[in-house]
Amino acid sequence: MELYGVTLDFDDMRSCGLLPDLCADWDHRSEELTENEKLLSYWDNNIKELLKKTDKVILGNIGNKSVLYSADENTVQLIKEQFKEMELSKIMYEEIDQCENCIKVDYLNP
């Protein structure tokens, strides 16, 4: 099953290219991307707002990547609207098995 959503990779400095305003004051020479308070706040605040509207998501971490995906069409649209600065990507449901601390919706047994 295909899921659609967003991934924010805290190991990849290209993540700042997606959200340059959040990285303007961040010192990439001495700090890890996970220490960028603006970027963390952006992710956390958008997640909180999205979860007020729906719980049909898979949310968690795969390594240093924060992931938010859904197979529900309405939820995918909400993700797109909430994270308008980021492009949606696709992941297979089976890939989520490796997700750490995930909140999961079992789309196979609704």
Biopython code that builds the backbone (N, CA, C, O; Angstrom):
import numpy as np
from Bio.PDB.StructureBuilder import StructureBuilder

atoms = [
    (1, "MET", "N", (0.834, -1.174, 0.000)),
    (1, "MET", "CA", (0.000, 0.000, 0.000)),
    (1, "MET", "C", (0.886, 1.248, 0.000)),
    (1, "MET", "O", (1.892, 1.304, 0.707)),
    (2, "GLU", "N", (0.509, 2.226, -0.784)),
    (2, "GLU", "CA", (1.256, 3.472, -0.874)),
    (2, "GLU", "C", (0.722, 4.479, 0.129)),
    (2, "GLU", "O", (-0.489, 4.633, 0.292)),
    (3, "LEU", "N", (1.639, 5.160, 0.795)),
    (3, "LEU", "CA", (1.308, 6.241, 1.709)),
    (3, "LEU", "C", (1.935, 7.519, 1.175)),
    (3, "LEU", "O", (2.981, 7.480, 0.527)),
    (4, "TYR", "N", (1.303, 8.639, 1.443)),
    (4, "TYR", "CA", (1.821, 9.925, 0.991)),
    (4, "TYR", "C", (1.950, 10.844, 2.187)),
    (4, "TYR", "O", (1.124, 10.820, 3.099)),
    (5, "GLY", "N", (3.005, 11.663, 2.173)),
    (5, "GLY", "CA", (3.218, 12.584, 3.274)),
    (5, "GLY", "C", (4.541, 13.308, 3.127)),
    (5, "GLY", "O", (5.020, 13.545, 2.018)),
    (6, "VAL", "N", (5.128, 13.657, 4.276)),
    (6, "VAL", "CA", (6.356, 14.436, 4.283)),
    (6, "VAL", "C", (7.390, 13.790, 5.205)),
    (6, "VAL", "O", (7.054, 13.120, 6.181)),
    (7, "THR", "N", (8.650, 14.016, 4.862)),
    (7, "THR", "CA", (9.778, 13.557, 5.655)),
    (7, "THR", "C", (10.706, 14.740, 5.871)),
    (7, "THR", "O", (11.022, 15.467, 4.929)),
    (8, "LEU", "N", (11.140, 14.932, 7.101)),
    (8, "LEU", "CA", (12.134, 15.953, 7.406)),
    (8, "LEU", "C", (13.372, 15.225, 7.914)),
    (8, "LEU", "O", (13.352, 14.624, 8.988)),
    (9, "ASP", "N", (14.445, 15.285, 7.138)),
    (9, "ASP", "CA", (15.669, 14.549, 7.434)),
    (9, "ASP", "C", (16.623, 15.443, 8.214)),
    (9, "ASP", "O", (17.184, 16.392, 7.666)),
    (10, "PHE", "N", (16.804, 15.139, 9.492)),
    (10, "PHE", "CA", (17.670, 15.935, 10.344)),
    (10, "PHE", "C", (19.145, 15.553, 10.208)),
    (10, "PHE", "O", (19.990, 16.090, 10.925)),
    (11, "ASP", "N", (19.461, 14.636, 9.300)),
    (11, "ASP", "CA", (20.849, 14.289, 8.998)),
    (11, "ASP", "C", (21.297, 14.916, 7.690)),
    (11, "ASP", "O", (22.466, 14.793, 7.323)),
    (12, "ASP", "N", (20.408, 15.578, 6.984)),
    (12, "ASP", "CA", (20.699, 16.085, 5.654)),
    (12, "ASP", "C", (20.525, 17.605, 5.620)),
    (12, "ASP", "O", (19.415, 18.111, 5.790)),
    (13, "MET", "N", (21.609, 18.319, 5.403)),
    (13, "MET", "CA", (21.534, 19.786, 5.386)),
    (13, "MET", "C", (20.652, 20.309, 4.255)),
    (13, "MET", "O", (20.242, 21.470, 4.276)),
    (14, "ARG", "N", (20.359, 19.467, 3.273)),
    (14, "ARG", "CA", (19.457, 19.902, 2.200)),
    (14, "ARG", "C", (18.057, 20.191, 2.729)),
    (14, "ARG", "O", (17.268, 20.859, 2.062)),
    (15, "SER", "N", (17.745, 19.693, 3.924)),
    (15, "SER", "CA", (16.449, 20.001, 4.540)),
    (15, "SER", "C", (16.302, 21.507, 4.733)),
    (15, "SER", "O", (15.193, 22.040, 4.680)),
    (16, "CYS", "N", (17.417, 22.185, 4.955)),
    (16, "CYS", "CA", (17.379, 23.645, 5.084)),
    (16, "CYS", "C", (17.035, 24.310, 3.760)),
    (16, "CYS", "O", (16.491, 25.415, 3.742)),
    (17, "GLY", "N", (17.344, 23.651, 2.661)),
    (17, "GLY", "CA", (16.973, 24.190, 1.355)),
    (17, "GLY", "C", (15.468, 24.220, 1.166)),
    (17, "GLY", "O", (14.951, 25.062, 0.432)),
    (18, "LEU", "N", (14.753, 23.300, 1.827)),
    (18, "LEU", "CA", (13.299, 23.273, 1.760)),
    (18, "LEU", "C", (12.687, 24.388, 2.595)),
    (18, "LEU", "O", (11.636, 24.930, 2.254)),
    (19, "LEU", "N", (13.356, 24.723, 3.687)),
    (19, "LEU", "CA", (12.835, 25.697, 4.649)),
    (19, "LEU", "C", (13.928, 26.702, 5.013)),
    (19, "LEU", "O", (14.337, 26.768, 6.172)),
    (20, "PRO", "N", (14.402, 27.477, 4.056)),
    (20, "PRO", "CA", (15.575, 28.343, 4.288)),
    (20, "PRO", "C", (15.381, 29.377, 5.386)),
    (20, "PRO", "O", (16.343, 29.705, 6.080)),
    (21, "ASP", "N", (14.184, 29.901, 5.570)),
    (21, "ASP", "CA", (13.957, 30.909, 6.610)),
    (21, "ASP", "C", (14.218, 30.350, 7.999)),
    (21, "ASP", "O", (14.609, 31.087, 8.905)),
    (22, "LEU", "N", (14.005, 29.052, 8.172)),
    (22, "LEU", "CA", (14.190, 28.437, 9.475)),
    (22, "LEU", "C", (15.659, 28.142, 9.770)),
    (22, "LEU", "O", (16.019, 27.826, 10.904)),
    (23, "CYS", "N", (16.491, 28.245, 8.760)),
    (23, "CYS", "CA", (17.910, 27.937, 8.932)),
    (23, "CYS", "C", (18.788, 29.177, 8.832)),
    (23, "CYS", "O", (20.013, 29.067, 8.886)),
    (24, "ALA", "N", (18.193, 30.338, 8.689)),
    (24, "ALA", "CA", (18.966, 31.567, 8.467)),
    (24, "ALA", "C", (19.943, 31.846, 9.607)),
    (24, "ALA", "O", (21.075, 32.256, 9.348)),
    (25, "ASP", "N", (19.547, 31.639, 10.841)),
    (25, "ASP", "CA", (20.407, 31.951, 11.988)),
    (25, "ASP", "C", (21.116, 30.726, 12.557)),
    (25, "ASP", "O", (21.846, 30.835, 13.542)),
    (26, "TRP", "N", (20.908, 29.577, 11.954)),
    (26, "TRP", "CA", (21.488, 28.330, 12.451)),
    (26, "TRP", "C", (22.931, 28.216, 12.003)),
    (26, "TRP", "O", (23.227, 28.437, 10.829)),
    (27, "ASP", "N", (23.841, 27.873, 12.914)),
    (27, "ASP", "CA", (25.263, 27.756, 12.601)),
    (27, "ASP", "C", (25.590, 26.311, 12.240)),
    (27, "ASP", "O", (25.799, 25.478, 13.123)),
    (28, "HIS", "N", (25.634, 26.020, 10.964)),
    (28, "HIS", "CA", (25.859, 24.655, 10.503)),
    (28, "HIS", "C", (27.272, 24.145, 10.774)),
    (28, "HIS", "O", (27.518, 22.942, 10.683)),
    (29, "ARG", "N", (28.194, 25.030, 11.102)),
    (29, "ARG", "CA", (29.566, 24.602, 11.371)),
    (29, "ARG", "C", (29.729, 24.006, 12.771)),
    (29, "ARG", "O", (30.618, 23.184, 12.995)),
    (30, "SER", "N", (28.877, 24.415, 13.709)),
    (30, "SER", "CA", (29.073, 23.951, 15.083)),
    (30, "SER", "C", (27.863, 23.227, 15.668)),
    (30, "SER", "O", (27.944, 22.684, 16.770)),
    (31, "GLU", "N", (26.761, 23.212, 14.956)),
    (31, "GLU", "CA", (25.554, 22.601, 15.501)),
    (31, "GLU", "C", (24.999, 21.542, 14.557)),
    (31, "GLU", "O", (25.105, 21.649, 13.335)),
    (32, "GLU", "N", (24.415, 20.534, 15.150)),
    (32, "GLU", "CA", (23.690, 19.526, 14.379)),
    (32, "GLU", "C", (22.344, 20.115, 13.967)),
    (32, "GLU", "O", (21.839, 21.032, 14.615)),
    (33, "LEU", "N", (21.774, 19.598, 12.909)),
    (33, "LEU", "CA", (20.472, 20.082, 12.447)),
    (33, "LEU", "C", (19.383, 19.815, 13.494)),
    (33, "LEU", "O", (18.397, 20.548, 13.568)),
    (34, "THR", "N", (19.567, 18.773, 14.292)),
    (34, "THR", "CA", (18.595, 18.470, 15.349)),
    (34, "THR", "C", (18.604, 19.520, 16.452)),
    (34, "THR", "O", (17.717, 19.522, 17.306)),
    (35, "GLU", "N", (19.594, 20.416, 16.450)),
    (35, "GLU", "CA", (19.671, 21.492, 17.434)),
    (35, "GLU", "C", (19.037, 22.779, 16.917)),
    (35, "GLU", "O", (19.004, 23.780, 17.633)),
    (36, "ASN", "N", (18.541, 22.768, 15.700)),
    (36, "ASN", "CA", (17.919, 23.953, 15.120)),
    (36, "ASN", "C", (16.515, 24.101, 15.701)),
    (36, "ASN", "O", (15.582, 23.424, 15.270)),
    (37, "GLU", "N", (16.375, 24.982, 16.672)),
    (37, "GLU", "CA", (15.104, 25.155, 17.386)),
    (37, "GLU", "C", (13.967, 25.596, 16.467)),
    (37, "GLU", "O", (12.826, 25.169, 16.646)),
    (38, "LYS", "N", (14.267, 26.443, 15.491)),
    (38, "LYS", "CA", (13.218, 26.912, 14.578)),
    (38, "LYS", "C", (12.667, 25.768, 13.732)),
    (38, "LYS", "O", (11.460, 25.668, 13.510)),
    (39, "LEU", "N", (13.561, 24.917, 13.267)),
    (39, "LEU", "CA", (13.155, 23.781, 12.449)),
    (39, "LEU", "C", (12.351, 22.774, 13.275)),
    (39, "LEU", "O", (11.323, 22.271, 12.820)),
    (40, "LEU", "N", (12.820, 22.485, 14.481)),
    (40, "LEU", "CA", (12.091, 21.585, 15.379)),
    (40, "LEU", "C", (10.718, 22.139, 15.728)),
    (40, "LEU", "O", (9.730, 21.405, 15.744)),
    (41, "SER", "N", (10.662, 23.424, 16.006)),
    (41, "SER", "CA", (9.396, 24.064, 16.352)),
    (41, "SER", "C", (8.422, 24.032, 15.176)),
    (41, "SER", "O", (7.229, 23.790, 15.360)),
    (42, "TYR", "N", (8.933, 24.278, 13.964)),
    (42, "TYR", "CA", (8.115, 24.215, 12.755)),
    (42, "TYR", "C", (7.463, 22.835, 12.641)),
    (42, "TYR", "O", (6.254, 22.732, 12.428)),
    (43, "TRP", "N", (8.261, 21.782, 12.783)),
    (43, "TRP", "CA", (7.762, 20.422, 12.654)),
    (43, "TRP", "C", (6.727, 20.128, 13.746)),
    (43, "TRP", "O", (5.620, 19.674, 13.457)),
    (44, "ASP", "N", (7.097, 20.391, 14.992)),
    (44, "ASP", "CA", (6.216, 20.081, 16.128)),
    (44, "ASP", "C", (4.900, 20.846, 16.067)),
    (44, "ASP", "O", (3.838, 20.270, 16.301)),
    (45, "ASN", "N", (4.959, 22.126, 15.758)),
    (45, "ASN", "CA", (3.740, 22.939, 15.708)),
    (45, "ASN", "C", (2.807, 22.491, 14.586)),
    (45, "ASN", "O", (1.591, 22.438, 14.774)),
    (46, "ASN", "N", (3.368, 22.171, 13.424)),
    (46, "ASN", "CA", (2.531, 21.711, 12.313)),
    (46, "ASN", "C", (1.925, 20.343, 12.610)),
    (46, "ASN", "O", (0.790, 20.069, 12.219)),
    (47, "ILE", "N", (2.674, 19.482, 13.299)),
    (47, "ILE", "CA", (2.135, 18.179, 13.691)),
    (47, "ILE", "C", (0.956, 18.372, 14.651)),
    (47, "ILE", "O", (-0.093, 17.750, 14.484)),
    (48, "LYS", "N", (1.132, 19.224, 15.640)),
    (48, "LYS", "CA", (0.053, 19.476, 16.614)),
    (48, "LYS", "C", (-1.205, 19.985, 15.916)),
    (48, "LYS", "O", (-2.312, 19.537, 16.217)),
    (49, "GLU", "N", (-1.033, 20.912, 14.994)),
    (49, "GLU", "CA", (-2.189, 21.453, 14.267)),
    (49, "GLU", "C", (-2.860, 20.373, 13.422)),
    (49, "GLU", "O", (-4.088, 20.300, 13.371)),
    (50, "LEU", "N", (-2.072, 19.549, 12.770)),
    (50, "LEU", "CA", (-2.625, 18.483, 11.936)),
    (50, "LEU", "C", (-3.387, 17.467, 12.783)),
    (50, "LEU", "O", (-4.467, 17.018, 12.397)),
    (51, "LEU", "N", (-2.828, 17.106, 13.934)),
    (51, "LEU", "CA", (-3.477, 16.113, 14.787)),
    (51, "LEU", "C", (-4.777, 16.626, 15.406)),
    (51, "LEU", "O", (-5.590, 15.827, 15.871)),
    (52, "LYS", "N", (-4.984, 17.929, 15.419)),
    (52, "LYS", "CA", (-6.270, 18.491, 15.852)),
    (52, "LYS", "C", (-7.358, 18.194, 14.817)),
    (52, "LYS", "O", (-8.545, 18.162, 15.143)),
    (53, "LYS", "N", (-6.936, 17.976, 13.561)),
    (53, "LYS", "CA", (-7.875, 17.773, 12.461)),
    (53, "LYS", "C", (-8.085, 16.299, 12.123)),
    (53, "LYS", "O", (-9.156, 15.920, 11.650)),
    (54, "THR", "N", (-7.071, 15.465, 12.361)),
    (54, "THR", "CA", (-7.154, 14.054, 11.978)),
    (54, "THR", "C", (-6.174, 13.229, 12.798)),
    (54, "THR", "O", (-5.166, 13.741, 13.285)),
    (55, "ASP", "N", (-6.483, 11.950, 12.942)),
    (55, "ASP", "CA", (-5.550, 11.027, 13.574)),
    (55, "ASP", "C", (-5.193, 9.881, 12.639)),
    (55, "ASP", "O", (-4.597, 8.892, 13.066)),
    (56, "LYS", "N", (-5.549, 10.007, 11.380)),
    (56, "LYS", "CA", (-5.308, 8.956, 10.393)),
    (56, "LYS", "C", (-3.928, 9.114, 9.772)),
    (56, "LYS", "O", (-3.786, 9.280, 8.561)),
    (57, "VAL", "N", (-2.911, 9.057, 10.633)),
    (57, "VAL", "CA", (-1.542, 9.267, 10.186)),
    (57, "VAL", "C", (-0.617, 8.204, 10.760)),
    (57, "VAL", "O", (-0.925, 7.542, 11.751)),
    (58, "ILE", "N", (0.506, 8.069, 10.113)),
    (58, "ILE", "CA", (1.637, 7.336, 10.666)),
    (58, "ILE", "C", (2.676, 8.406, 10.928)),
    (58, "ILE", "O", (3.092, 9.125, 10.018)),
    (59, "LEU", "N", (3.086, 8.503, 12.167)),
    (59, "LEU", "CA", (3.966, 9.584, 12.595)),
    (59, "LEU", "C", (5.070, 8.998, 13.451)),
    (59, "LEU", "O", (4.801, 8.223, 14.368)),
    (60, "GLY", "N", (6.301, 9.360, 13.163)),
    (60, "GLY", "CA", (7.400, 8.861, 13.973)),
    (60, "GLY", "C", (8.743, 9.190, 13.374)),
    (60, "GLY", "O", (8.895, 10.173, 12.648)),
    (61, "ASN", "N", (9.729, 8.348, 13.687)),
    (61, "ASN", "CA", (11.093, 8.564, 13.228)),
    (61, "ASN", "C", (11.652, 7.297, 12.607)),
    (61, "ASN", "O", (11.424, 6.190, 13.093)),
    (62, "ILE", "N", (12.380, 7.485, 11.536)),
    (62, "ILE", "CA", (13.180, 6.422, 10.940)),
    (62, "ILE", "C", (14.596, 6.976, 10.959)),
    (62, "ILE", "O", (14.956, 7.792, 10.110)),
    (63, "GLY", "N", (15.396, 6.542, 11.915)),
    (63, "GLY", "CA", (16.714, 7.138, 12.118)),
    (63, "GLY", "C", (16.532, 8.586, 12.539)),
    (63, "GLY", "O", (15.787, 8.871, 13.477)),
    (64, "ASN", "N", (17.208, 9.506, 11.852)),
    (64, "ASN", "CA", (17.046, 10.927, 12.138)),
    (64, "ASN", "C", (16.028, 11.596, 11.227)),
    (64, "ASN", "O", (15.971, 12.823, 11.149)),
    (65, "LYS", "N", (15.231, 10.798, 10.545)),
    (65, "LYS", "CA", (14.182, 11.336, 9.688)),
    (65, "LYS", "C", (12.872, 11.324, 10.468)),
    (65, "LYS", "O", (12.482, 10.301, 11.030)),
    (66, "SER", "N", (12.207, 12.460, 10.496)),
    (66, "SER", "CA", (10.866, 12.534, 11.062)),
    (66, "SER", "C", (9.895, 12.334, 9.916)),
    (66, "SER", "O", (9.998, 12.998, 8.885)),
    (67, "VAL", "N", (8.945, 11.413, 10.093)),
    (67, "VAL", "CA", (8.034, 11.058, 9.004)),
    (67, "VAL", "C", (6.587, 11.269, 9.428)),
    (67, "VAL", "O", (6.218, 11.082, 10.588)),
    (68, "LEU", "N", (5.788, 11.662, 8.454)),
    (68, "LEU", "CA", (4.354, 11.845, 8.631)),
    (68, "LEU", "C", (3.686, 11.419, 7.332)),
    (68, "LEU", "O", (3.838, 12.082, 6.307)),
    (69, "TYR", "N", (2.945, 10.311, 7.371)),
    (69, "TYR", "CA", (2.339, 9.753, 6.161)),
    (69, "TYR", "C", (0.928, 9.275, 6.431)),
    (69, "TYR", "O", (0.537, 9.044, 7.575)),
    (70, "SER", "N", (0.173, 9.131, 5.355)),
    (70, "SER", "CA", (-1.187, 8.626, 5.449)),
    (70, "SER", "C", (-1.600, 8.005, 4.118)),
    (70, "SER", "O", (-1.068, 8.350, 3.063)),
    (71, "ALA", "N", (-2.557, 7.084, 4.186)),
    (71, "ALA", "CA", (-3.157, 6.512, 2.985)),
    (71, "ALA", "C", (-4.542, 7.092, 2.756)),
    (71, "ALA", "O", (-5.141, 6.872, 1.703)),
    (72, "ASP", "N", (-5.053, 7.825, 3.725)),
    (72, "ASP", "CA", (-6.372, 8.436, 3.637)),
    (72, "ASP", "C", (-6.284, 9.705, 2.785)),
    (72, "ASP", "O", (-5.511, 10.610, 3.096)),
    (73, "GLU", "N", (-7.075, 9.771, 1.714)),
    (73, "GLU", "CA", (-6.995, 10.893, 0.771)),
    (73, "GLU", "C", (-7.235, 12.242, 1.436)),
    (73, "GLU", "O", (-6.527, 13.209, 1.154)),
    (74, "ASN", "N", (-8.219, 12.312, 2.307)),
    (74, "ASN", "CA", (-8.508, 13.581, 2.991)),
    (74, "ASN", "C", (-7.352, 13.997, 3.893)),
    (74, "ASN", "O", (-7.013, 15.178, 3.973)),
    (75, "THR", "N", (-6.752, 13.026, 4.569)),
    (75, "THR", "CA", (-5.619, 13.325, 5.444)),
    (75, "THR", "C", (-4.405, 13.759, 4.641)),
    (75, "THR", "O", (-3.683, 14.665, 5.057)),
    (76, "VAL", "N", (-4.168, 13.127, 3.494)),
    (76, "VAL", "CA", (-3.055, 13.520, 2.631)),
    (76, "VAL", "C", (-3.240, 14.978, 2.202)),
    (76, "VAL", "O", (-2.270, 15.735, 2.152)),
    (77, "GLN", "N", (-4.451, 15.366, 1.899)),
    (77, "GLN", "CA", (-4.718, 16.756, 1.527)),
    (77, "GLN", "C", (-4.436, 17.696, 2.704)),
    (77, "GLN", "O", (-3.885, 18.781, 2.514)),
    (78, "LEU", "N", (-4.811, 17.283, 3.918)),
    (78, "LEU", "CA", (-4.530, 18.088, 5.113)),
    (78, "LEU", "C", (-3.023, 18.223, 5.344)),
    (78, "LEU", "O", (-2.546, 19.292, 5.725)),
    (79, "ILE", "N", (-2.281, 17.148, 5.116)),
    (79, "ILE", "CA", (-0.823, 17.194, 5.251)),
    (79, "ILE", "C", (-0.248, 18.188, 4.240)),
    (79, "ILE", "O", (0.616, 18.999, 4.572)),
    (80, "LYS", "N", (-0.736, 18.112, 3.019)),
    (80, "LYS", "CA", (-0.270, 19.011, 1.958)),
    (80, "LYS", "C", (-0.527, 20.472, 2.324)),
    (80, "LYS", "O", (0.320, 21.334, 2.086)),
    (81, "GLU", "N", (-1.693, 20.746, 2.900)),
    (81, "GLU", "CA", (-2.031, 22.116, 3.291)),
    (81, "GLU", "C", (-1.215, 22.567, 4.507)),
    (81, "GLU", "O", (-0.759, 23.709, 4.557)),
    (82, "GLN", "N", (-1.033, 21.689, 5.470)),
    (82, "GLN", "CA", (-0.322, 22.043, 6.703)),
    (82, "GLN", "C", (1.172, 22.255, 6.455)),
    (82, "GLN", "O", (1.784, 23.156, 7.029)),
    (83, "PHE", "N", (1.743, 21.427, 5.606)),
    (83, "PHE", "CA", (3.171, 21.508, 5.297)),
    (83, "PHE", "C", (3.355, 22.021, 3.877)),
    (83, "PHE", "O", (4.035, 21.389, 3.068)),
    (84, "LYS", "N", (2.759, 23.153, 3.576)),
    (84, "LYS", "CA", (2.739, 23.671, 2.206)),
    (84, "LYS", "C", (4.127, 23.997, 1.664)),
    (84, "LYS", "O", (4.308, 24.084, 0.449)),
    (85, "GLU", "N", (5.111, 24.178, 2.547)),
    (85, "GLU", "CA", (6.465, 24.484, 2.100)),
    (85, "GLU", "C", (7.218, 23.238, 1.633)),
    (85, "GLU", "O", (8.276, 23.338, 1.011)),
    (86, "MET", "N", (6.666, 22.075, 1.935)),
    (86, "MET", "CA", (7.355, 20.827, 1.617)),
    (86, "MET", "C", (6.589, 20.062, 0.540)),
    (86, "MET", "O", (5.368, 20.174, 0.428)),
    (87, "GLU", "N", (7.326, 19.288, -0.245)),
    (87, "GLU", "CA", (6.684, 18.456, -1.264)),
    (87, "GLU", "C", (6.288, 17.120, -0.664)),
    (87, "GLU", "O", (6.998, 16.560, 0.170)),
    (88, "LEU", "N", (5.136, 16.618, -1.105)),
    (88, "LEU", "CA", (4.711, 15.292, -0.667)),
    (88, "LEU", "C", (5.610, 14.238, -1.296)),
    (88, "LEU", "O", (6.078, 14.388, -2.425)),
    (89, "SER", "N", (5.838, 13.185, -0.554)),
    (89, "SER", "CA", (6.575, 12.052, -1.106)),
    (89, "SER", "C", (5.786, 10.781, -0.833)),
    (89, "SER", "O", (4.809, 10.784, -0.084)),
    (90, "LYS", "N", (6.224, 9.710, -1.447)),
    (90, "LYS", "CA", (5.524, 8.433, -1.341)),
    (90, "LYS", "C", (6.414, 7.437, -0.617)),
    (90, "LYS", "O", (7.632, 7.434, -0.792)),
    (91, "ILE", "N", (5.792, 6.591, 0.199)),
    (91, "ILE", "CA", (6.498, 5.519, 0.886)),
    (91, "ILE", "C", (5.560, 4.313, 0.895)),
    (91, "ILE", "O", (4.339, 4.470, 0.888)),
    (92, "MET", "N", (6.122, 3.141, 0.911)),
    (92, "MET", "CA", (5.294, 1.943, 0.977)),
    (92, "MET", "C", (5.005, 1.618, 2.446)),
    (92, "MET", "O", (5.863, 1.796, 3.311)),
    (93, "TYR", "N", (3.810, 1.149, 2.709)),
    (93, "TYR", "CA", (3.377, 0.830, 4.073)),
    (93, "TYR", "C", (4.370, -0.119, 4.743)),
    (93, "TYR", "O", (4.630, 0.010, 5.939)),
    (94, "GLU", "N", (4.922, -1.058, 4.000)),
    (94, "GLU", "CA", (5.847, -2.043, 4.550)),
    (94, "GLU", "C", (7.134, -1.397, 5.067)),
    (94, "GLU", "O", (7.770, -1.935, 5.974)),
    (95, "GLU", "N", (7.524, -0.256, 4.505)),
    (95, "GLU", "CA", (8.732, 0.436, 4.930)),
    (95, "GLU", "C", (8.590, 1.040, 6.324)),
    (95, "GLU", "O", (9.585, 1.334, 6.986)),
    (96, "ILE", "N", (7.366, 1.219, 6.758)),
    (96, "ILE", "CA", (7.105, 1.842, 8.056)),
    (96, "ILE", "C", (7.430, 0.877, 9.196)),
    (96, "ILE", "O", (7.558, 1.312, 10.341)),
    (97, "ASP", "N", (7.565, -0.409, 8.916)),
    (97, "ASP", "CA", (7.881, -1.389, 9.957)),
    (97, "ASP", "C", (9.139, -1.022, 10.736)),
    (97, "ASP", "O", (9.265, -1.368, 11.910)),
    (98, "GLN", "N", (10.057, -0.332, 10.095)),
    (98, "GLN", "CA", (11.291, 0.048, 10.770)),
    (98, "GLN", "C", (11.163, 1.363, 11.543)),
    (98, "GLN", "O", (12.146, 1.829, 12.119)),
    (99, "CYS", "N", (10.012, 1.949, 11.566)),
    (99, "CYS", "CA", (9.781, 3.238, 12.211)),
    (99, "CYS", "C", (9.865, 3.101, 13.731)),
    (99, "CYS", "O", (9.257, 2.207, 14.321)),
    (100, "GLU", "N", (10.627, 4.000, 14.351)),
    (100, "GLU", "CA", (10.773, 4.023, 15.797)),
    (100, "GLU", "C", (9.725, 4.963, 16.386)),
    (100, "GLU", "O", (9.498, 6.052, 15.859)),
    (101, "ASN", "N", (9.098, 4.549, 17.462)),
    (101, "ASN", "CA", (8.133, 5.389, 18.184)),
    (101, "ASN", "C", (7.006, 5.888, 17.288)),
    (101, "ASN", "O", (6.590, 7.041, 17.402)),
    (102, "CYS", "N", (6.519, 5.052, 16.417)),
    (102, "CYS", "CA", (5.483, 5.472, 15.475)),
    (102, "CYS", "C", (4.093, 5.397, 16.088)),
    (102, "CYS", "O", (3.774, 4.486, 16.852)),
    (103, "ILE", "N", (3.293, 6.365, 15.737)),
    (103, "ILE", "CA", (1.848, 6.286, 15.937)),
    (103, "ILE", "C", (1.327, 5.732, 14.625)),
    (103, "ILE", "O", (1.526, 6.351, 13.580)),
    (104, "LYS", "N", (0.676, 4.600, 14.648)),
    (104, "LYS", "CA", (0.268, 3.970, 13.404)),
    (104, "LYS", "C", (-1.240, 3.795, 13.334)),
    (104, "LYS", "O", (-1.899, 3.541, 14.342)),
    (105, "VAL", "N", (-1.761, 3.933, 12.156)),
    (105, "VAL", "CA", (-3.131, 3.562, 11.854)),
    (105, "VAL", "C", (-3.039, 2.315, 11.001)),
    (105, "VAL", "O", (-2.316, 2.301, 10.005)),
    (106, "ASP", "N", (-3.749, 1.279, 11.367)),
    (106, "ASP", "CA", (-3.700, 0.038, 10.602)),
    (106, "ASP", "C", (-4.693, 0.142, 9.450)),
    (106, "ASP", "O", (-5.881, -0.135, 9.615)),
    (107, "TYR", "N", (-4.200, 0.539, 8.292)),
    (107, "TYR", "CA", (-5.055, 0.723, 7.129)),
    (107, "TYR", "C", (-5.559, -0.608, 6.572)),
    (107, "TYR", "O", (-6.538, -0.650, 5.826)),
    (108, "LEU", "N", (-4.892, -1.670, 6.938)),
    (108, "LEU", "CA", (-5.302, -2.973, 6.420)),
    (108, "LEU", "C", (-6.470, -3.545, 7.195)),
    (108, "LEU", "O", (-7.200, -4.382, 6.664)),
    (109, "ASN", "N", (-6.671, -3.121, 8.436)),
    (109, "ASN", "CA", (-7.784, -3.577, 9.270)),
    (109, "ASN", "C", (-8.471, -2.384, 9.923)),
    (109, "ASN", "O", (-8.309, -2.165, 11.124)),
    (110, "PRO", "N", (-9.234, -1.609, 9.156)),
    (110, "PRO", "CA", (-9.841, -0.381, 9.679)),
    (110, "PRO", "C", (-10.857, -0.625, 10.785)),
    (110, "PRO", "O", (-11.439, 0.324, 11.310)),
]
sb = StructureBuilder()
sb.init_structure("model")
sb.init_model(0)
sb.init_chain("A")
sb.init_seg("    ")
for serial, (resi, resn, name, xyz) in enumerate(atoms, 1):
    if name == "N":
        sb.init_residue(resn, " ", resi, " ")
    sb.init_atom(name, np.array(xyz, "f"), 0.0, 1.0, " ", f" {name:<3s}", serial, name[0])
structure = sb.get_structure()
